[in-house]
């Protein structure tokens, strides 16, 4: 496969690797971007593997809780100006209220909102506000107690990041602390059992490849991997992370001290995983002039 300059740039942007290292990684992996990131990590050349993708879309994430059910909804727009628009915020608030009555995104789009479907309501708003908008996704969470938190709030109950935390018993103060922790650390899963096992195996293989670069015997490498995977779990699973409020304990230990169990969580970040193609300023001006 031909390795293009744009591919090299994309890999450099996502890993912080040098140009020649990025090109070699793509050559070695026949242009497979994900495999090239792993190759760079194995060689110790990736400064930062940005797995989550660049956040480019705008809009708001709204959260709402009723009884033992909480929801988080992402409604996207083209610019951040719309996120500050009072009419847009009012619409998002109403959509969040409707979301409490449904189970998934498609049901939400088809649900009634003031005599129209949510999807038609958004379509009508596009004509008024003048920007493309969409209900991108929603997540629901149930538990004995559900606590919500919004980071970088633009209005009550909505902002850049929405978090829900389910607890085994009422403890709103602790639940809010955990929600703030989740907003900051963005864990991959609640615990080891909740992690995608293919992701775990892939990480283990990468760590083994890195260890083998040291030339140590296989018996030594196996012991090294046990420690490295334990550290990996402590970084990516919520219950094993050091609690940001008190780094001397894990989140699980903090929950035990608070007399509750954390049974689940949801974290939605505005525009997460969406990439928007950007033109340089001269190209944008030229396009406007045509």
VEXDONU-713291 format. One record per residue (C-alpha): x, y, z; residue number from 1; residue in one letter. Coordinates in steps of 0.1 Angstrom, whole numbers, plus 2048, in hexadecimal, padded with zeros to 3 digits. Layout:
! residues N
SITE  east  north   up  seq  type
SITE     X      Y    Z  NUM     A
...
! end
This chain:
! residues 290
SITE  east  north   up  seq  type
SITE   800    800  800    1     X
SITE   80D    823  7F7    2     X
SITE   815    838  816    3     X
SITE   809    85B  811    4     X
SITE   814    87B  822    5     X
SITE   7F2    880  831    6     X
SITE   7F4    85D  841    7     X
SITE   816    866  850    8     X
SITE   808    887  85D    9     X
SITE   7E9    875  86C   10     X
SITE   800    85C  87E   11     X
SITE   817    878  88A   12     X
SITE   7FA    88C  897   13     X
SITE   7EC    86F  8AA   14     X
SITE   80C    862  8B9   15     X
SITE   825    87E  8BB   16     X
SITE   83F    868  8A8   17     X
SITE   859    876  890   18     X
SITE   852    878  86B   19     X
SITE   86A    85C  861   20     X
SITE   85E    846  87D   21     X
SITE   83A    84B  874   22     X
SITE   842    843  84F   23     X
SITE   855    823  859   24     X
SITE   839    818  870   25     X
SITE   81F    81B  853   26     X
SITE   837    809  83B   27     X
SITE   83C    7ED  854   28     X
SITE   816    7E9  859   29     X
SITE   80C    7EE  835   30     X
SITE   7F9    80E  83D   31     X
SITE   7E4    800  85A   32     X
SITE   7E1    81F  870   33     X
SITE   7D8    80D  890   34     X
SITE   7F3    7F3  88B   35     X
SITE   80C    80F  884   36     X
SITE   803    81F  8A6   37     X
SITE   80A    7FD  8B7   38     X
SITE   82B    7FA  8A4   39     X
SITE   836    81C  8B0   40     X
SITE   82D    813  8D3   41     X
SITE   840    7F3  8D1   42     X
SITE   85F    806  8C6   43     X
SITE   85A    820  8E0   44     X
SITE   855    83B  8C6   45     X
SITE   832    846  8CD   46     X
SITE   831    863  8E4   47     X
SITE   80B    863  8E9   48     X
SITE   7F4    84A  8D8   49     X
SITE   7D4    85E  8D6   50     X
SITE   7BA    842  8D3   51     X
SITE   79B    856  8D9   52     X
SITE   79E    86A  8B9   53     X
SITE   79C    890  8B5   54     X
SITE   77E    8A1  8C2   55     X
SITE   770    8B9  8A8   56     X
SITE   74A    8BA  8A9   57     X
SITE   737    8D4  8BE   58     X
SITE   716    8D5  8D1   59     X
SITE   70D    8C9  8F4   60     X
SITE   70A    8AA  90A   61     X
SITE   6EC    8AB  921   62     X
SITE   6E5    895  93F   63     X
SITE   6C6    88E  953   64     X
SITE   6BC    877  96F   65     X
SITE   69A    86B  97A   66     X
SITE   697    852  996   67     X
SITE   6B0    836  990   68     X
SITE   6B5    83E  96B   69     X
SITE   6CD    857  95C   70     X
SITE   6D4    861  938   71     X
SITE   6EF    873  925   72     X
SITE   6E7    881  902   73     X
SITE   6FF    891  8E8   74     X
SITE   6F0    8AA  8D0   75     X
SITE   709    8B7  8B6   76     X
SITE   70C    8D8  8A3   77     X
SITE   726    8E6  88C   78     X
SITE   733    902  8A3   79     X
SITE   737    909  8C8   80     X
SITE   722    928  8C3   81     X
SITE   703    913  8C0   82     X
SITE   70B    902  8E1   83     X
SITE   708    924  8F1   84     X
SITE   6E7    92B  8DF   85     X
SITE   6C9    92C  8F7   86     X
SITE   6B1    91D  8DE   87     X
SITE   6C9    900  8D8   88     X
SITE   6CE    8FB  8FD   89     X
SITE   6A8    8FA  903   90     X
SITE   6A4    8E0  8E7   91     X
SITE   6C0    8CA  8F5   92     X
SITE   6B0    8CC  918   93     X
SITE   68F    8C0  90A   94     X
SITE   6A0    8A4  8F7   95     X
SITE   6B1    899  917   96     X
SITE   68F    898  929   97     X
SITE   681    882  90D   98     X
SITE   6A0    86C  90E   99     X
SITE   696    861  932  100     X
SITE   678    84F  922  101     X
SITE   68A    83B  908  102     X
SITE   6A7    821  907  103     X
SITE   6BD    82A  8E9  104     X
SITE   6C6    845  8CF  105     X
SITE   6AE    839  8B3  106     X
SITE   691    838  8CB  107     X
SITE   69A    85B  8D7  108     X
SITE   69A    869  8B3  109     X
SITE   677    85A  8AD  110     X
SITE   669    865  8CF  111     X
SITE   64F    881  8D2  112     X
SITE   65A    8A4  8DB  113     X
SITE   63F    8BE  8DC  114     X
SITE   62B    8AD  8C0  115     X
SITE   649    8A5  8AA  116     X
SITE   664    88A  8AA  117     X
SITE   685    894  8BA  118     X
SITE   695    890  898  119     X
SITE   67C    8A8  887  120     X
SITE   681    8C1  8A4  121     X
SITE   6A6    8C1  89D  122     X
SITE   6A1    8C4  877  123     X
SITE   68A    8E2  87D  124     X
SITE   6A5    8F2  894  125     X
SITE   6BE    8EE  878  126     X
SITE   6A9    905  862  127     X
SITE   6A5    91F  87D  128     X
SITE   6C9    91F  88B  129     X
SITE   6DA    919  86A  130     X
SITE   6F2    8FD  873  131     X
SITE   6F2    8D8  86F  132     X
SITE   6E8    8C6  88F  133     X
SITE   6E1    8A2  89A  134     X
SITE   6D9    88C  8B7  135     X
SITE   6F9    877  8B6  136     X
SITE   6F5    85F  8D3  137     X
SITE   6E6    858  8F5  138     X
SITE   6F0    841  912  139     X
SITE   6D9    836  92F  140     X
SITE   6E4    82A  951  141     X
SITE   6CF    81A  96D  142     X
SITE   6D8    813  991  143     X
SITE   6CC    816  9B5  144     X
SITE   6D9    83A  9B3  145     X
SITE   6E5    84D  994  146     X
SITE   6F9    86D  997  147     X
SITE   701    885  97A  148     X
SITE   71C    89E  973  149     X
SITE   723    8B7  957  150     X
SITE   746    8C4  950  151     X
SITE   74A    8E6  940  152     X
SITE   725    8ED  944  153     X
SITE   715    905  92A  154     X
SITE   6F4    904  93B  155     X
SITE   6E4    8EF  958  156     X
SITE   6E7    8CA  94F  157     X
SITE   6FB    8CE  92F  158     X
SITE   71F    8D5  924  159     X
SITE   73E    8C5  914  160     X
SITE   73E    8A5  928  161     X
SITE   721    893  939  162     X
SITE   727    877  953  163     X
SITE   70F    860  964  164     X
SITE   719    849  982  165     X
SITE   703    82D  98F  166     X
SITE   707    824  9B4  167     X
SITE   6FA    808  9CA  168     X
SITE   6EC    821  9E3  169     X
SITE   6E6    847  9E7  170     X
SITE   705    85B  9EB  171     X
SITE   703    879  9D4  172     X
SITE   722    88B  9E1  173     X
SITE   738    86D  9DA  174     X
SITE   727    865  9B9  175     X
SITE   72F    888  9AD  176     X
SITE   753    884  9B7  177     X
SITE   755    864  9A2  178     X
SITE   743    875  985  179     X
SITE   75D    891  985  180     X
SITE   779    877  987  181     X
SITE   76A    865  968  182     X
SITE   767    886  955  183     X
SITE   78C    88C  95C  184     X
SITE   79B    86A  956  185     X
SITE   784    85B  93C  186     X
SITE   788    836  946  187     X
SITE   783    81B  92C  188     X
SITE   76D    805  942  189     X
SITE   75F    800  965  190     X
SITE   776    7E3  96D  191     X
SITE   78C    7C8  95C  192     X
SITE   76E    7B2  955  193     X
SITE   75D    7CE  942  194     X
SITE   77A    7D5  92B  195     X
SITE   779    7C8  907  196     X
SITE   78F    7AA  909  197     X
SITE   79C    7AF  8E6  198     X
SITE   7A9    7D1  8F2  199     X
SITE   7B9    7C0  910  200     X
SITE   7CA    7A6  8FA  201     X
SITE   7D6    7C0  8E2  202     X
SITE   7E6    7D5  8FE  203     X
SITE   7F6    7B5  90C  204     X
SITE   805    7AD  8EB  205     X
SITE   813    7D0  8E6  206     X
SITE   822    7CF  909  207     X
SITE   832    7AD  901  208     X
SITE   841    7BB  8E1  209     X
SITE   84F    7D9  8F4  210     X
SITE   85D    7C2  90E  211     X
SITE   86D    7AB  8F4  212     X
SITE   87F    7C9  8E6  213     X
SITE   894    7C8  906  214     X
SITE   8A1    7A5  8FD  215     X
SITE   898    797  91F  216     X
SITE   88F    771  922  217     X
SITE   86A    767  91D  218     X
SITE   867    75D  942  219     X
SITE   871    780  94D  220     X
SITE   85B    790  932  221     X
SITE   83C    77D  93F  222     X
SITE   842    78B  962  223     X
SITE   847    7AE  954  224     X
SITE   826    7AB  941  225     X
SITE   812    7A3  961  226     X
SITE   81E    7C3  971  227     X
SITE   819    7D8  952  228     X
SITE   7F5    7CB  94D  229     X
SITE   7ED    7D2  971  230     X
SITE   7F9    7F6  96C  231     X
SITE   7E4    7F7  94C  232     X
SITE   7C5    7EC  95E  233     X
SITE   7CC    807  979  234     X
SITE   7CD    821  95E  235     X
SITE   7AE    818  949  236     X
SITE   794    808  961  237     X
SITE   780    81F  977  238     X
SITE   781    80A  997  239     X
SITE   7A6    805  995  240     X
SITE   7B0    829  98E  241     X
SITE   7BE    83F  9AA  242     X
SITE   7A2    855  9B6  243     X
SITE   7A8    879  9AB  244     X
SITE   799    886  9CB  245     X
SITE   7B1    870  9E0  246     X
SITE   7CD    860  9CB  247     X
SITE   7D7    84A  9E9  248     X
SITE   7B9    833  9E2  249     X
SITE   7A9    824  9C3  250     X
SITE   786    82D  9B9  251     X
SITE   77A    80B  9C5  252     X
SITE   78A    811  9E7  253     X
SITE   77A    833  9E9  254     X
SITE   758    824  9E1  255     X
SITE   75C    80B  9FC  256     X
SITE   764    827  A15  257     X
SITE   746    839  A09  258     X
SITE   730    81B  A0F  259     X
SITE   725    816  9EB  260     X
SITE   72D    802  9CC  261     X
SITE   732    812  9AA  262     X
SITE   71C    7FD  993  263     X
SITE   721    80F  972  264     X
SITE   728    830  961  265     X
SITE   723    843  940  266     X
SITE   73A    85E  932  267     X
SITE   731    872  913  268     X
SITE   748    88D  905  269     X
SITE   73D    8A6  8EB  270     X
SITE   74A    89C  8C9  271     X
SITE   75E    87F  8D6  272     X
SITE   76C    86A  8BA  273     X
SITE   75F    881  89E  274     X
SITE   779    88F  886  275     X
SITE   771    8AD  870  276     X
SITE   787    8B4  852  277     X
SITE   796    8D6  855  278     X
SITE   7A3    8EC  838  279     X
SITE   7BE    906  83C  280     X
SITE   7B2    92A  83F  281     X
SITE   7BC    933  81B  282     X
SITE   7A8    916  80D  283     X
SITE   789    920  821  284     X
SITE   78C    944  814  285     X
SITE   790    938  7F1  286     X
SITE   771    922  7F4  287     X
SITE   75C    93F  801  288     X
SITE   767    954  7E3  289     X
SITE   75A    93B  7CA  290     X
! end
